[in-house]
Amino acid sequence: MSVGNRTAILTLSRFANYGLMLISPLVLVRLLSVQQFGEYREFLLYASILQSVAVFSINDSLLYCVPACPASPWRLARQTVVLTLCSSLLVVGALALVDGVSGGAVLHGYLTPVALYTLFSVNVDFWEYFWLANRRPGALFVYSTSRLIVRLGVVVVTAALTRDVMSMIWALVVLEGVRIVVASVAFVLLDQSRREPGLEEPWREQLRFCLPSGLASMLSLLNKSLSALAVTRVLGPAALAQYSIGRFGEPLVLTLRNSVSSVVLPEMVRRDRHSREKPLALWQRATAVNAIFLFPVAVLVGRYAEPLVTAVFGASYHEGALVTQIYALMVIRECFDFAPALRAINRTRPLVESNVAAMVACAIALAVLLPLQGVLGAIWALVISSFVDLAWAAFRTMRYYGTGLRDLIPWNSLGRIAFCAIAGAALIASPLWTQELGFGGVLLGSATYVLAYGALLLLVRVPEAQSLYAWAKRLVLRPQSQARP
C-alpha cells in the first residue's frame, strides 16, 4: 500500500480516535449547561495530561523500533506492554500521593475516575502504532472506528439520560475497563513473540528512543495544556468551556499533521540511516503536504470563525469564536513538524529542549496576558510558546543535518502554496456571503475558496500538489479499471 493510501487511512482512523473530542461537543453543548460542559472538559483535560505522561511515547517507539528490527515485532509489542504498565502505575501512584498530600487540590475531586480511566485507557493500547509500523492501516481503521462509535454512544446516551457530568465520567471509565479486558485477551491469543528471534539489545534501543521522545511529548502536551489549566484554575469551568470550543478544531489539525508524520517516520528509518539527504528530502515533501492542507484551513478559520462557532455551538459560545480566530496562527505553525526529522536519526533531545523553552515562554506570557485579556490572553500565550518551540526545533535540526535554513525548509513549494491560499481568499473577502446567505454563505464561500485554491495549486505547478492530484486520480480510476470485464 502506498504512502498516500496509508496516510489517508491513518487520518480517518485518528479522526475516529479524536471523535470523543470532535463530535461529542456538538451534542453535549445542547444537553449540558456551559458550566457543566466546562466541568466535563476539565476531566478530559486532566485525563489527557495524565495519559500523555503515563504512556511516555512508549507506543510511539514502535514506529522506530519495528522498522529497525522487522524480524521481531511481537517481542517489541510485549516490551511495550510491560513498559507502559510500569510507567502508568508509577505515574498514577505519584499523582495519588501528591493529590492526597494537597487535600485533593490538584485534581479537584477527580482523582479516582482520572486514575482509573488512565490505567484502563493506556495499557494494552499499542495497536495503532503496531499496525502502522507493520503497514496494516486497514486493521487500525476498523479498531479506531469501532472504538469511536462505542465511546460516542456511551457518552451521549448517558448525558441524555442523566444530564449529570459524573455519570458520564464513570460511564467512560467502565467502558475503558471493558476495553482493556478485551485487548488483553486479544494480545494473549495473537502474541507470536516466542517464534521470533531475540533482540540484540532487548530494552536499550527502545528506551533510548522513548525516554527523550516521551519527555518531549509530555512537555509538549503540558505546554499546550498549560493555558487551559490556567483558565480553569483562574477563570473557572465556564471560561474553560469557551476556551475549549475556541480550540475545537485542534484535533483535526493535529490529526492531519501527525498522520503524515507517523507514516513518514518509518519510511525515513527504512531509508539509508547513514545518509542525511534522503530522510530530509522526504520530510520536506511531508512539510509541503501539510501546508497544502493546513494553509487554507487557517484562511477559512480566520474568515468564518464567528458565524461557524455561533451556528454550531450557539450564541452563548460567542467568545470562543475570537479564540478560534487567534488559533488560526497555530494552524500555520503546525505545518512544520521537526519531530520526524529528528526521530529518524534518533536525535530526540532537541525536542525536550524546545518544549522546555516553550513552557517557559508560555508561563511568562500567561502571567502577563491572562489578567489583561482573560481567555484571549491564554490563547495568545499558547501561540507565542508554539513559535518559540518551532524556532528552537528548527535551529537544532539544522545543526544535526548540517544545513542552513535556506536548504532545510522547502521555500519554493511553501511560497507557491502561500500565494495560492492568499490569492484565493480574495473570493471570500466580501461580507456579502454571510449577509445575504447566512450560514449557507459560509458553506458556499468555503467550497468556492477550496475549488479556487486547488485550481491555483495546479496552475502554479506546486510539485507536491501535482503528486497528490496524480495519487487521487489513480485512486479513483483504479476501481473503475478493475470493474471492467
Residue, then its C-alpha position, 0 to 999 in steps of 0.5 A: m500500500s502506498v504512502g498516500n493510501r496509508t496516510a489517508i487511512l491513518t487520518l480517518s482512523r485518528f479522526a475516529n480516535y479524536g471523535l470523543m473530542l470532535i463530535s461529542p461537543l456538538v451534542l453535549v453543548r445542547l444537553l449540558s449547561v456551559q458550566q457543566f460542559g466546562e466541568y466535563r472538559e476539565f476531566l478530559l483535560y486532566a485525563s489527557i495530561l495524565q495519559s500523555v505522561a503515563v504512556f511516555s511515547i512508549n507506543d510511539s517507539l514502535l514506529y522506530c523500533v519495528p522498522a529497525c528490527p522487522a524480524s521481531p515485532w511481537r517481542l517489541a509489542r510485549q516490551t511495550v506492554v510491560l513498559t507502559l504498565c510500569s510507567s502508568l502505575l508509577v505515574v498514577g501512584a505519584l499523582a495519588l500521593v501528591d493529590g492526597v498530600s494537597g487535600g485533593a487540590v490538584l485534581h479537584g475531586y477527580l482523582t479516582p475516575v482520572a486514575l482509573y480511566t488512565l490505567f484502563s485507557v493506556n495499557v494494552d493500547f499499542w495497536e495503532y502504532f503496531w499496525l502502522a509500523n507493520r503497514r496494516p492501516g486497514a486493521l487500525f481503521v476498523y479498531s479506531t472506528s469501532r472504538l469511536i462509535v462505542r465511546l460516542g454512544v456511551v457518552v451521549v446516551t448517558a448525558a441524555l439520560t442523566r444530564d449529570v457530568m459524573s455519570m458520564i465520567w464513570a460511564l467512560v471509565v467502565l467502558e475503558g475497563v471493558r476495553i482493556v479486558v478485551a485487548s488483553v485477551a486479544f494480545v494473549l491469543l495473537d502474541q507470536s513473540r516466542r517464534e521470533p528471534g531475540l533482540e540484540e539489545p532487548w530494552r536499550e534501543q527502545l528506551r533510548f528512543c522513548l525516554p527523550s521522545g516521551l519527555a518531549s511529548m509530555l512537555s509538549l502536551l503540558n505546554k499546550s495544556l498549560s493555558a487551559l489549566a490556567v483558565t480553569r484554575v483562574l477563570g473557572p469551568a465556564a471560561l474553560a468551556q469557551y476556551s475549549i470550543g475556541r480550540f475545537g478544531e485542534p484535533l483535526v489539525l493535529t490529526l492531519r499533521n501527525s498522520v503524515s508524520s507517523v507514516v513518514l517516520p518509518e519510511m525515513v528509518r527504512r531509508d539509508r540511516h547513514s545518509r542525511e539527504k534522503p530522510l530530509a528530502l522526504w520530510q520536506r515533501a511531508t512539510a509541503v503536504n501539510a501546508i497544502f492542507l493546513f494553509p487554507v484551513a487557517v484562511l477559512v478559520g480566520r474568515y468564518a470563525e464567528p458565524l461557524v462557532t455561533a451556528v454550531f455551538g450557539a450564541s452563548y459560545h460567542e467568545g470562543a469564536l475570537v479564540t478560534q480566530i487567534y488559533a488560526l496562527m497555530v494552524i500555520r505553525e503546525c505545518f512544520d513538524f521537526a519531530p520526524a526529522l529528528r526521530a529518524i536519526n534518533r536525535t530526540r533531545p532537541l525536542v525536550e529542549s524546545n518544549v522546555a523553552a516553550m513552557v517557559a515562554c508560555a508561563i511568562a506570557l500567561a502571567v502577563l496576558l491572562p489578567l489583561q485579556g482573560v481567555l484571549g490572553a491564554i490563547w495568545a500565550l499558547v501561540i507565542s510558546s508554539f513559535v518559540d518551540l518551532a524556532w528552537a526545533a528548527f535551529r537544532t535540526m539544522r545543526y544535526y543535518g548540517t544545513g542552513l535554513r535556506d536548504l532545510i525548509p522547502w521555500n519554493s513549494l511553501g511560497r507557491i502554496a502561500f500565494c495560492a491560499i492568499a490569492g484565493a481568499a480574495l473570493i471570500a473577502s466580501p461580507l456579502w456571503t454571510q449577509e445575504l446567505g447566512f450560514g449557507g454563505v459560509l458553506l458556499g464561500s468555503a467550497t468556492y475558496v477550496l475549488a479556487y485554491g486547488a485550481l491555483l495549486l495546479l496552475v502554479r505547478v506546486p510539485e507536491a500538489q501535482s503528486l497528490y492530484a496524480w495519487a487521487k486520480r489513480l485512486v479513483l480510476r483504479p476501481q473503475s479499471q478493475a470493474r471492467p470485464 
